[in-house]
């Protein structure tokens, strides 16, 4: 049922059931390896980032699609358990999305996504959520749903809404979409596929935040480049790190002063991403604000 609430962060994106196998090392092409552990958990970049934002203190809503199946019910409960509004989470005939994830003992991962219901999410579903988008402090999106959905959501965002895109998986983006983005958060691979950070700024993006794993991140704007130092940890699973970063970044932009507080929000996001690598699994690893703020206070 639609809600008239105003949210700090609205996430438009994917929701998957993660099927995770832990192995001593990831297989080479054509090779079979045995897993020493297996579990299933809530996942998908959109779902992870929505829960990350909620745990980082933001009043959060999710716009997406799941199947009318047990996996969809599981994901819906996971959102509710973390206080994420699901009034615009559609139930569709397609099966709930899945992600097949291999995680090695040295914390590297390999992920294959089966989109399922995520690719059924439509422009009409976004139009039905227009009231959420127009009033949100931050709109956070990824590219695991149809590009037309992302473009429509950006177009419906309020004039004062900060629009953040995590361009994963990387895809060609129109100038019109890029010009609507206040912040884009590619990793090192994605930023190269998109033509480089400076080119994205030249095409209209306000701020490009390139995440660089254990080396932290760099912020590129028309004013130059700023390094965001990493928080040192011993990683056990990097699966949810990028999503923790994006969710915490969006939450703190919404709560701590908007784009004027971008650097502070990035430092919080870097801590969130690092903490997420110290716990196995994507959603279980997403840190709460108490843990993030404790690190920031030193």
KEPA-441426 format. One line per field, with one value per residue (C-alpha): residue number from 0; chain; x, y, z. Coordinates in Angstrom, 3 decimals. Layout:
seq: (NUM,...) $
mol: (A,...) $
east: (X,...) $
north: (Y,...) $
up: (Z,...) $
This chain:
seq: (0,1,2,3,4,5,6,7,8,9,10,11,12,13,14,15,16,17,18,19,20,21,22,23,24,25,26,27,28,29,30,31,32,33,34,35,36,37,38,39,40,41,42,43,44,45,46,47,48,49,50,51,52,53,54,55,56,57,58,59,60,61,62,63,64,65,66,67,68,69,70,71,72,73,74,75,76,77,78,79,80,81,82,83,84,85,86,87,88,89,90,91,92,93,94,95,96,97,98,99,100,101,102,103,104,105,106,107,108,109,110,111,112,113,114,115,116,117,118,119,120,121,122,123,124,125,126,127,128,129,130,131,132,133,134,135,136,137,138,139,140,141,142,143,144,145,146,147,148,149,150,151,152,153,154,155,156,157,158,159,160,161,162,163,164,165,166,167,168,169,170,171,172,173,174,175,176,177,178,179,180,181,182,183,184,185,186,187,188,189,190,191,192,193,194,195,196,197,198,199,200,201,202,203,204,205,206,207,208,209,210,211,212,213,214,215,216,217,218,219,220,221,222,223,224,225,226,227,228,229,230,231,232,233,234,235,236,237,238,239,240,241,242,243,244,245,246,247,248,249,250,251,252,253,254,255,256,257,258,259,260,261,262,263,264,265,266,267,268,269,270,271,272,273,274,275,276,277,278,279,280,281,282,283,284,285,286,287,288,289,290,291,292,293,294,295,296,297) $
mol: (A,A,A,A,A,A,A,A,A,A,A,A,A,A,A,A,A,A,A,A,A,A,A,A,A,A,A,A,A,A,A,A,A,A,A,A,A,A,A,A,A,A,A,A,A,A,A,A,A,A,A,A,A,A,A,A,A,A,A,A,A,A,A,A,A,A,A,A,A,A,A,A,A,A,A,A,A,A,A,A,A,A,A,A,A,A,A,A,A,A,A,A,A,A,A,A,A,A,A,A,A,A,A,A,A,A,A,A,A,A,A,A,A,A,A,A,A,A,A,A,A,A,A,A,A,A,A,A,A,A,A,A,A,A,A,A,A,A,A,A,A,A,A,A,A,A,A,A,A,A,A,A,A,A,A,A,A,A,A,A,A,A,A,A,A,A,A,A,A,A,A,A,A,A,A,A,A,A,A,A,A,A,A,A,A,A,A,A,A,A,A,A,A,A,A,A,A,A,A,A,A,A,A,A,A,A,A,A,A,A,A,A,A,A,A,A,A,A,A,A,A,A,A,A,A,A,A,A,A,A,A,A,A,A,A,A,A,A,A,A,A,A,A,A,A,A,A,A,A,A,A,A,A,A,A,A,A,A,A,A,A,A,A,A,A,A,A,A,A,A,A,A,A,A,A,A,A,A,A,A,A,A,A,A,A,A,A,A,A,A,A,A,A,A,A,A,A,A) $
east: (0.000,1.425,2.762,2.859,5.992,9.096,12.301,15.943,17.001,14.969,16.720,15.637,17.326,17.660,16.840,18.274,18.596,22.345,23.562,27.044,29.743,33.052,36.114,39.832,40.370,38.224,38.190,40.035,37.966,36.940,37.945,35.739,36.500,34.794,33.190,33.722,30.698,27.398,24.614,21.746,21.083,19.333,21.307,21.265,22.974,19.740,18.660,22.116,22.432,18.957,19.688,23.125,21.522,18.971,21.651,23.668,20.749,18.607,14.830,14.865,12.439,13.074,11.562,12.051,10.517,10.562,8.763,5.660,7.760,9.443,12.600,10.546,8.882,12.307,13.586,10.481,10.914,14.600,13.739,11.075,13.402,15.815,13.092,13.122,9.774,8.514,5.291,6.705,8.263,6.319,5.481,5.627,5.193,8.910,11.042,12.962,16.486,19.406,23.131,25.576,28.576,31.911,34.040,37.636,39.473,41.565,38.318,38.066,34.723,33.149,29.494,27.002,23.604,20.351,18.109,14.661,12.097,14.614,14.370,10.571,10.683,9.105,8.847,5.247,6.474,8.678,5.782,3.807,6.603,6.851,5.690,8.642,11.186,9.991,10.412,13.482,16.602,18.727,17.864,20.283,20.326,22.391,22.322,20.980,17.529,16.607,18.343,14.993,13.916,17.026,16.545,12.893,13.679,16.344,13.900,11.268,13.636,12.867,14.814,16.464,17.033,20.665,20.884,23.517,24.282,26.407,27.071,27.293,27.321,28.817,26.738,26.718,24.995,23.315,24.408,20.921,21.255,24.811,23.818,21.183,23.714,25.141,27.381,28.485,30.407,32.203,35.004,38.328,37.098,33.763,35.242,37.476,34.520,32.719,35.591,37.395,36.523,37.471,35.348,32.337,32.767,33.042,29.752,27.921,28.344,28.815,31.204,32.870,33.836,36.097,36.233,39.608,39.152,41.935,43.402,40.304,38.684,39.283,36.879,37.075,35.218,35.731,37.905,40.362,41.029,40.907,42.052,39.856,42.089,41.127,40.325,42.755,41.140,41.829,39.179,37.357,34.739,34.606,31.165,29.203,31.898,30.854,27.205,28.045,30.014,27.165,24.473,26.409,27.418,23.788,22.617,25.143,24.509,20.845,21.466,24.589,24.219,23.915,26.621,28.263,29.151,30.356,33.885,32.645,30.097,32.856,34.995,32.009,31.396,35.030,34.763,31.484,32.987,36.016,33.968,31.795,34.801,35.338,32.094,31.005,28.033,26.693,23.744,25.152,28.284,26.575,27.563,25.307,25.931,27.129,30.032,30.843,30.739,32.896,35.677,35.253,35.595,38.867) $
north: (0.000,3.444,5.581,9.349,9.195,11.181,9.142,10.040,7.498,5.819,2.939,1.793,-1.487,-5.239,-7.834,-11.341,-14.479,-15.074,-18.666,-18.558,-21.243,-20.795,-22.446,-22.570,-20.696,-19.660,-22.082,-21.448,-21.639,-25.250,-26.325,-27.834,-27.133,-28.286,-25.896,-26.211,-24.058,-23.000,-20.628,-18.587,-14.945,-11.770,-9.965,-7.927,-4.557,-2.659,-4.682,-4.619,-0.864,-0.205,-2.237,-0.612,2.837,1.857,0.455,3.655,5.589,6.606,6.252,4.134,2.849,0.279,0.220,-3.070,-6.430,-9.974,-13.120,-14.610,-17.361,-18.371,-16.437,-13.289,-13.752,-14.178,-10.945,-9.000,-10.131,-9.172,-5.615,-5.290,-6.694,-3.817,-1.177,-0.652,0.413,-2.078,-0.358,-0.141,-3.624,-5.308,-9.021,-10.311,-13.600,-13.987,-15.865,-13.878,-13.015,-15.173,-14.558,-17.454,-16.398,-18.091,-16.723,-17.867,-18.137,-15.104,-13.060,-12.762,-13.420,-14.409,-13.543,-14.603,-12.894,-14.435,-11.320,-12.917,-10.467,-7.614,-7.385,-7.271,-4.033,-1.467,2.251,1.900,0.624,3.706,5.993,4.358,5.363,8.948,10.366,8.708,9.888,13.491,13.899,11.766,13.458,10.933,8.630,5.690,3.417,0.685,-1.026,-4.486,-3.332,-2.117,1.114,2.656,2.224,4.030,6.860,7.284,7.296,9.962,12.063,11.850,12.755,16.027,19.185,19.010,15.247,14.110,11.465,8.760,5.983,2.921,1.945,-1.801,-3.726,-1.028,-0.009,2.835,5.837,8.736,12.334,13.136,10.594,11.607,15.269,14.330,12.557,14.358,11.415,8.291,5.490,3.193,0.861,0.871,-1.462,0.286,3.782,2.695,1.172,4.508,6.466,7.632,9.845,13.131,12.322,11.638,15.033,16.653,14.980,16.546,14.324,16.418,14.091,10.829,8.563,5.742,2.917,1.181,-1.631,-1.777,1.488,3.474,5.771,8.929,11.797,13.525,16.789,19.825,21.189,18.278,14.950,14.106,10.815,9.036,6.936,3.314,1.973,-0.921,-4.295,-7.991,-9.028,-12.358,-11.665,-8.630,-9.431,-6.633,-3.969,-1.828,-1.960,-0.995,1.963,3.186,2.714,4.486,7.289,7.911,7.754,10.279,12.616,12.581,13.067,15.203,18.165,16.933,17.566,20.158,17.214,14.940,14.460,13.539,11.170,9.550,8.952,7.267,5.219,4.092,2.846,1.065,-0.653,-1.792,-3.106,-5.073,-7.116,-8.468,-10.492,-13.334,-12.696,-9.509,-8.461,-9.937,-7.829,-4.454,-2.359,-0.262,3.408,2.726,0.665,3.158,6.180,4.442,4.078,7.666,8.925,7.003) $
up: (0.000,-0.890,1.933,2.345,4.502,3.597,3.574,4.042,1.416,-1.313,-3.068,-6.525,-7.310,-7.222,-4.593,-4.819,-2.782,-2.473,-2.761,-1.248,-1.349,0.487,-1.042,-0.316,-3.588,-6.537,-9.500,-12.732,-15.975,-16.541,-13.032,-10.308,-6.655,-3.465,-0.991,2.747,3.645,2.063,3.099,1.646,2.486,1.384,-1.329,-4.514,-4.732,-4.182,-1.172,0.375,-0.059,1.331,4.448,4.729,4.621,7.253,9.545,9.071,10.529,7.550,7.295,4.140,1.504,-1.227,-4.720,-6.557,-7.464,-6.129,-7.208,-5.667,-4.133,-0.898,-1.764,-2.298,1.081,2.684,1.158,2.144,5.762,5.693,4.670,7.348,10.016,9.319,9.217,5.433,3.954,1.325,0.271,-3.281,-3.415,-6.213,-6.273,-9.864,-11.724,-12.515,-9.973,-7.393,-8.546,-7.475,-7.129,-7.245,-5.161,-4.604,-1.761,-1.272,2.018,1.042,0.838,-2.948,-4.628,-7.929,-8.571,-11.247,-11.104,-12.377,-12.607,-12.476,-11.090,-11.117,-14.904,-14.708,-12.700,-15.011,-15.623,-14.450,-11.082,-10.827,-11.709,-8.897,-6.508,-7.788,-4.458,-2.698,-5.253,-5.278,-1.519,-0.785,0.538,-1.381,-4.283,-4.554,-7.617,-9.278,-12.690,-11.803,-12.970,-16.487,-17.481,-18.431,-14.803,-13.560,-16.042,-15.068,-11.356,-11.842,-13.855,-11.100,-8.266,-6.530,-7.308,-3.888,-3.958,-4.091,-6.830,-6.345,-8.853,-8.205,-11.862,-11.379,-13.562,-15.805,-18.827,-21.322,-19.755,-21.529,-21.082,-19.788,-16.971,-16.107,-15.891,-13.279,-11.051,-8.057,-7.152,-9.037,-7.277,-9.748,-8.766,-10.605,-13.347,-13.845,-14.065,-16.939,-18.801,-18.344,-19.871,-16.730,-13.779,-15.414,-18.471,-16.242,-14.583,-18.012,-18.993,-16.064,-12.998,-9.869,-8.027,-9.046,-6.154,-7.327,-4.782,-4.677,-2.176,0.423,-0.932,0.038,-2.519,-4.512,-5.031,-8.408,-9.068,-11.253,-8.415,-8.508,-6.779,-3.065,-1.535,1.027,3.260,3.942,7.394,8.001,8.714,8.141,5.581,5.572,2.858,0.537,-0.946,0.743,1.017,-1.938,-0.920,2.656,1.266,-0.953,1.667,4.402,2.024,1.091,4.695,5.897,2.958,3.956,7.661,7.960,5.627,2.057,-0.518,1.738,3.988,1.165,2.516,5.985,4.453,2.388,5.462,7.142,3.991,3.881,7.447,6.683,3.645,5.614,8.541,6.112,4.992,8.502,8.610,6.336,4.044,2.469,4.651,7.891,7.356,6.898,9.931,12.114,12.797,16.336,14.980,12.218,14.506,17.117,14.534,13.343,16.907,17.155) $
